[in-house]
Amino acid sequence: MTAVSDYSTAIISLLVFVLIVLFQAALVGAGKAKQGLTPGSTPSEDYENGLYRLNRSHQNGVENMAAAAIALFTCILVGVSAWWVNLLMLLFLIDRILYVLVYARSIGNPTQGVRTFVYVFGWGVLVVLCVMAGWAVL
């Protein structure tokens, strides 16, 4: 268990990210119910619509969850430096929190704005984790 506990910051970061996505799911479900939308439907595709932005942010979190988990657990399995993995997963969590806030508050342009740059940073963190895991296998 000692080897896994070395990665506790990274594991907690992933779990907090999952909790954020689950909380968003509840908010989206409540918002859809309030607007009389059926489960699985998409709110009006209008960037000015807060429920639409929350739904898209939630979907993006779901889309990134598997990649984050696979990158993290592969790093742990192959023994990538716990210091780096913990740092990168903490940065990923902070980035995802910023992503949700930027999206929820509609900060910047809908395309090629702040949200895009925040997303790309988190994407880059996951790429680095994957490369580090791949490198450790070689």
VORODO-611545 format. One record per residue: residue in one letter; x, y, z of N, C-alpha, C, O in turn. Coordinates in steps of 0.05 Angstrom, whole numbers, plus 5000, padded with zeros to 4 digits. Each point is the difference from the previous one (the first is absolute). Layout:
BEGIN
aXYZXYZXYZXYZ...
END
This chain:
BEGIN
m501649765000498450245000501750255000499150214992t503449775017501750235001500550124973499950254997a500449594983500550104973497650164990500450214988v497249705017497650154992499750255016499250214990s501449785036499650235017501950234992499450235006d502749714981501850214990498650184980500750234996y497249664991498550144980497350115011498250064985s501649975041497550085012498950274990497650034997t504150164999499150264990498849974972497950124994a503349724989499049954973497349865001498250074985i501649725032497649855002497750175011497849994989i502850175031497950185011499250214979497750074998s504250024987499450204978498049874980498150134992l502449625001498249874981497349965013497950054987l502049875038497449965013498450265003497650004996v503850225010498650265001499050084972497750104998f503849854982499150054972497449844995498150104988v501949645019497749834996497650125016497750014989l502750075035497850125016498950254987497650055001i504250124988499150244986498249924976497950124997v502949694988498449914977497349885009498050054988l502049805034497549895010498250225011497649994996f503550215017498550235009498750154976497750085001q503949964978499050124976497749844988498050124991a502249625010497849834990497450055015497950024987a502350015039497650065016498950274993497650034997l504250174999499050274993498850004973497950134995v503349734986498849994973497349865000498150104988g501849685027497449865001497850175013497850004990a502950155031498050175013499350234981497650074998g504350044988499550224981498249914977498250144992k502349624998498349894978497249955010498150064986a501649835038497449955012498450265003497650024994k503850195015498850265005499050114973497950144999q503549814979499350114974498149804985499250064977g500149725036498249814987501349834978498649904983l504150085017501449854980500149715008500249935024t499849894957500249715006502849935006501950134990p498549665026502849915005501449924974498749894982g503750185016501649954976499850214978501549994981s496650195023499750224980502250215004501350015021t499050154959502050225001498550265003498150064985p502750105035498850275002500450164974501849934984s496750275013500250184976502950074995501450105018e499649844958502850044994500650304995500550094978d499550055045500550295000502050055021499649955024y502750164969502250055019499150195022501250005021e496850154975498950185020498449855021499450115022n499849654972498449835018501849875020501649834993g498150245033501649895021499849705002502049875006l495650024990499749715002501549864977501149795004y498850334973501549894977503049995007501349804995r499850425016502950015007500649795021502149874999l496150115022500549805021499949724989501749835007n496450114975499849744988502549944983501049785002r499950414983502449954983502549975018501749834995s498550325026502249985019500049725013502149875003h495550045005499749735011500849794980501649825007q497450204969500749804979503049994995501249794996n500150455004502950014996501449865023502049864996g497050185029501249865022499849704998501949855005v495850054986499649724996501949894979501249795003e499150374975501849924979502949985008501549844990n499350335029502850005009500549825024502349945006m495649965007500449845024501549744995501949945015a497449924964501449754994502950044993501749855009a498950364975502750054993501750075025502349915003a496550255015501550075024500549765018502249965010a495849874993500349765016502049814988501749895015i498150064960501949824986502950105002501849855006a498550414989502750125002501149975028502349925004l496150155016500949985028500749725008502249955010f496049864985500449735010502349864984501349835011t499150254964502249884985502650115012502049855003c498150415004502450115013500649865026502349945006i495750005010500449875025501049714995501949915013l496949954968500749724995502949984990501449805007v499550394977502749974989502150165017502449994994g496750145028501950125018501150274992502350065007v496150104979500950274994500450165026498549955019s503450234982500550165024497550105013498550154987a501049775038497650095014499950305002497950124999w504450015005500150295002498850134975498350185002w502649734975499050124975497049934995498550174991v500849585014497249924996498250165018497950094992n502849935034498450165019499750294991497950115000l504450014991499950284991498250034976498350184998l502149644982498550034975497049955005498350134988m501049685028497149955006498850235016497650064996l503950065021499050235015499650234981498050155002l503849894979499750214980497649944982498550184993f501149575001497749924984497450065015498150114988l501849835038497650065015499550305001497750094996i504350075010499750295000499050104973498350174998d502949724981499250074973497149944995498550164989r500649605019497249934996498150175016497850074990i502950015034498450195015499850274986497850114998l504549984992499950254984498349974975498550194993y501749584994498449954976497050035006498650134985v500549745036497250025008499250285006497950104991l503850055024499350285007500050174975498150174997v503849804986500150174975497649944983498850184989y500549575008497749924984497450105013498350114986a501449855040497550085014499650304999497750094997r504550065005499850295000500150124972499850254997s500549594983500250094972502250214997499550214988i502849735022502350184999501449974972500749774993g499650444993501450004974498249914978497649975003n503650004974498549924976499249715001501449845013p496350094975499249724999502149824986500249765008t501250344973502149844986502650155001500150254998q502049605005502750115000500450225022501550194997g497049775025500250195022501449885024501549804997v498050305026501349915025499449705004501849855008r495750084988499249725004501749814984500849795009t499750284966501649834982502849975012501149775000f500150445009502749995010500149845026501949855005v496150185012499949845025499749704993501349835012y496950114969499649724992502749894989500749785008v500650364975502549904987502149955021501649824998f498550355023502049955021499549735014501849855003g495750105004499349755013500549764981501049795009w498450244966500549804980503149954999500849774999g500750445001502949975000501149855024501949854998v496950205025500949865025499549704996501749845007l496050094982499549714996501949884979500949775003v499850384977501949914980502749955013501349804995v499650395022502549965014500049755018501949855000l495950115014499849765017500249754982501349815008c497450194970500149764982502849964989500949774999v500450444994502849984990501849895021501749834996m498050285029501749915022499549705005501949855006a495650064993499449725005501249834977501249795005g498550304971501249864977503049985002501249804994w500050425014502950015002501049815022502049864997a496550125025500749825022499849714991501549835010v496750104972499849734990502449924983500949775000l500150434985502249934982502549955017502149954990
END
